[in-house]
Amino acid sequence: MKASVIGGGGWGSAFSSYLGRLEIETRLWIREEDVYKETRQYRENKTFLPGYAFPPSVSFFNDMKETLASSEIIFIAVPSQFCRGVYEQIAPNLSSDHIIVSLTKGIEKDSLKRMSVVMDEVFSPFFSPRIAVLSGPSFAREVVEGHPTAVVLASKDSDLAQKVQHFISSLTFRTYTSQDVTGVELAGAFKNVIAIAAGISDALQFGSNSIAALITRGIAEMTRLGIKLGSRMETFAGLAGIGDLVLTCTGKLSRNHYVGYELGKGKSLSEVISGMKMIAEGVSTTRSVHQLAEREKVEMPISEQIYHVLYKNKDPRAALQDLMSRKLKEEYS
């Protein structure tokens, strides 16, 4: 199969480069005109993934229709806040013969919908979409460098999931399948909130005990919300859940960890965001998780405190104090 990757940020560039190394003919769509021209000239995305040359089988496009021409499988690696617009742009150019895989780890602002739900809404008037979602611990730079990586691919259509699984797996990129689309998407989005908390913890020079507590109690929060929304518990103990959570809370390549670290050093959220080239999904996801928790009446104390730090200018140390002084309880109550 020929492939298209929609989104010329770090992850889209890394994933298209990975497909290219498998000698899959891959078309990469880059929205920004200057980044597109630069990438075509140097065969390197110097803005979002500097230092890595694309394989010969990857080509670059700025026109959506040209990007999708003759491709059978479409990977979409666009920040969640732009996804609906991109889906609307590509919908007239696709059919039910295409396979569409979301690489986005986020929740749509305001609607609080997962990306697969948004895709289904946008695509259904045009065709019956064949959708899968990919998530798990996968820093872009480490994927493009060929470090062994394991991810999970979820689809309600198990035959479709297995087809994509065999298409993208290799000795450096192992893909597992799941039918829990809801859980995989929620886990991929939610872990970014806890990663912000981990960055704050590191900036305040707390130790390994603190990070371990954040990861463990973060999984508890993630699981409570996920089950309430129809997910399977075991998904949160897997690659999309604890796997990605450990990576983003401890790996210094995490953009969300960086946001938390800078906040912990005393910078305002606007200062932190203005200095970043790429979007940290956890910033908008924190608000969405706060709204979901309120709507579903699910207790999520870490997420609640991060929401107040990001959007209510709460001092991180005060947030910690409020977390640690909560009423004592049984671990699994």
N, C-alpha and C positions, 0 to 999 in steps of 0.2 A: 504494500500500500504506500501511496504517497501521502505526505503529511503537511499540514499548515500549523504554525504556531502564531497565535494572535497575542501580541504584547511584546514589545522590545525592551522591557526592563531587565533587571538582573536575572530573575527566574526564567522568563520567557527566552532570553538569550542563552542561558545555560542549558535549558531543556532542548532547544533547537540544536545547539551545538552537540549535545549528547546524541540526539537522533541522527545527526550528521555523521558522527563517529560510527554509528551502526550501518552507515552507507544507505540510509533512508533519504530519499529525495525530499527535502524539507524547505518550505517557504515561510519566512519569518516576516510578519507584518509589524512595522514600526510606525507608531503614530506621529512622533515628533519629527518634523521635516529635517531639522539640523542633525539629529541623531541618525536618521535614515541615510542622509548623504554621507555622513562621517563613516558609518558602518560599511556602506558600499565602497567607499574609497579605500579604507584600510582593512576591510574584512575583520574588523574588531569593534566591539561596542565600547569605545573609550569612555563613554559617559557612565554607563551602568554596570559594565563588566570588563574593566580594563585589564589588559595583559593576556587575553585569551583569544587566539585566532580561530575563526570559524572553519570547519572542514569544507572541502570543495562542494559537497552535496547540499550545502545550505545556501539559499539565495534570499535576497532582501527586497521587500516591496513596501510601498506607501499607499497603494491602491488596494482596497479590500477585495474587490471582484477579482483582480489579477491574483491576489494572494490565494484565494480559495479555488481558483481554476484547476481542475483535474485532481485536487486532493480528495482523499477518501476519509481521512480522519483529521479532526480539527481539535487542537489543544488550545485552550483559552487561558492565558496567564495575565489577566488584567486586574488591577485593584478593584475591590468590591464596589466602591462608589461610582466607578465608571462602567460596570458590567452591563447594566440594563441598556445603556446607550449603544454599547458595542454589539450586544445581542441583536438589538433592533437593526443595526447596520448590516449584520451578516445574514439575518434571517431570510431575506429574499433570494439570497445566493445559494441556499442549502436545500436539501431534500431529505426524505426519510432514509435514503441510501447512505447518508453520512453518519459517521460516529463522532459525537461531540464529547470531549473530556474537559472538565473544569479543573484547572490548577490553582484556583483562587481560594485563599483561606480567609474568609470574612463573611459578614452578614450585611445585607442591604440596609442602609440607614433608613429610618422612619418606618418602612414596611416590616422590618425585622425578619425578612425572608432569606432563606438559604439560597445559594446560587443556583442549585438545580431546580428549585421552585420557580425562580425568576426565569430561568431558561425555558422551562415548560410553559410558563405564561406567554412568553414572547414568541416562541417557536410554534406552538400548537395551532395558531391560525393559519400557518403556512404549510406545516407538515407534522407528522408524528415523530417527535424527536427521540433519538437513541442516545441516552445520556449516561455518562459515568463521571465520577469525581476521584481525583488523585490527592492523597495527603500522606503525611508521615514526616519523619525527621530527615530533612533534605536541604541543607544549605546549598545555595546555587553554586558557590565557588567550589565546594567539595564534590558536587556532582560533575562539574565540568573538568575537574582535575582527576576524576576517575576513582575517587575513594569509594570503597564498598558501601553501598547505601541500600536500605530496605524501606519500602513504602507500601501503602495499601490502596487498592483501587476498588471503589464501591459502585455497584449498579444493581438496580432491581432485576435486570436481565443478566442472569448468571452466564449465559453463553456469550453475551457481549463482553462481560468482564473478563472472561477467559481469553477471548480473542485479543483484546487490548493487552492483557497480561503477557501473552506470548509475543506480541508485537514489540513491546518496549523493554522486556527483561533481557539482562545480559549478565556477564560475570561480575560486573561492578554495580548493577542496578537490579535488585531482586524485588519483584512485585508480588504481593499477596492479594487475594480477592476477598470481597465482603459484599453482603447484600444490605448492610446497614448504612444506607446513604445518609440518613439523618444524623446518626451518631458520628460518622466520619467527618461530615461537614461541621457539625457543632464543635467537635474536639479540635479540628484544625483552626477554627476561629477563636475559641475560648482560650487556648494555650497562650495566645499573644497577650492577654490581659495579665496572666500570672507572670509572664516574662517581664512585663513592666515592673511588677512588684519585686521580682528578683533583681532587676537592675537597680532599683532604689535601695534594696538591701545591701548590694555590693558597694554602692556609693557611700552608704552610711558605715561601711567597714564592719558589717556583721559577718559572722562566720558561716561555716558549712552547716551547722545546726539549723540556721535560719533558712537557708536555701532548701534543705531537706524538708523542713516543715512546710514551706510554701508549696513545694511540689506535691507533697502528700495530701495536704489539705486542699490544694488546688484541684487535684484529681477527685476529691470528695465532692467539691462544689460542681465540677464539670459533670460528674456522674448523676448527681441529684437533678440537675436541670435537664440533662439528656434523657433520663428515664421518664421524666415528666412529659417530655416532648415526643416520646415514642421510640427512643433509641434502645439498643441492647447494652446491658451493663458491661459485657466483656470487651466491647469496642474501646472503652476508656482505659482498659488495662493493656491495650495493644499499641500498634505503631502510631495511629492517629492520635491516641490519647497520651498515655504516659511517655511513649517514645518521643513524640514531638515536643512534649512539655519539658522533658529532661534537656533536650537539645537547646530549646530557646531560653531556658532558665540558666543554663551553664555555659553555653557557647557564646563567645564574644563577637561572632559574626551576626548575631541577632539584632535586627533594627529595633525591635521592641525592647530588648534588654538595654540597648543604647539610650532609648527615650527615658526609661526609668532611671538609668545611671545619671543622666544629665539633670533630671528632675531632682534626684537625691542630692546633687551637688548644689542645688539652689536656683537653677535656671527656671524660667517660666516655660509653660508648654509652647507658647508662640515662639519663643527664642529657640527652643529645641527643634521644632518643626521647620522653621525658616532656614536652618542650617543643614537640612537633609536633602539629598537628591531624590531619594526613593521614599515611598510611603510606608509608614509603620502601621499596619492594619489594626494593631491593638488599640490605637487611640480611638478610632471610631467604634471598634468592637466593644470597648468598655462601656460606652453609652448604650449600645444595643443590648448587651448582656444585662445591664442595670434595668433596662425597660422590660426585657424578657422575664427577669427574676421577679419584678414587681407584678407583671401580668399573670405569671404562673404561681405566684406566692411561694417561691423557693428561696430558702435562706442561703445567701452567698456572701459571707462577710468580707472575704479578701477582695472580691470584685467590687463590693460596695465601697470599701475604703479607697481603692484605686480610682473609682469614679469620682469620689470627693476630692482626691488629690488632683486629678486632671481637670475637673470641671467646676469645682467649688473652691479652688486655691487652698485646700487644706494642707497643712504642714505634714510632710511624710512621717516625722517622728510622732506627731499627734495621732496620725492614722495607726501607727504601730501600737501606741499605748492603748488606743481604743480596741484594737484587735486582741491584745494580750489581757485586757481587763474584762473581757466578756464573761458572762455567767458560766461557771464550770459545768461540764456535762460529760456524758459517756461518749466514747469515740464514735460509735456507730448509731447513736440515737438521732 
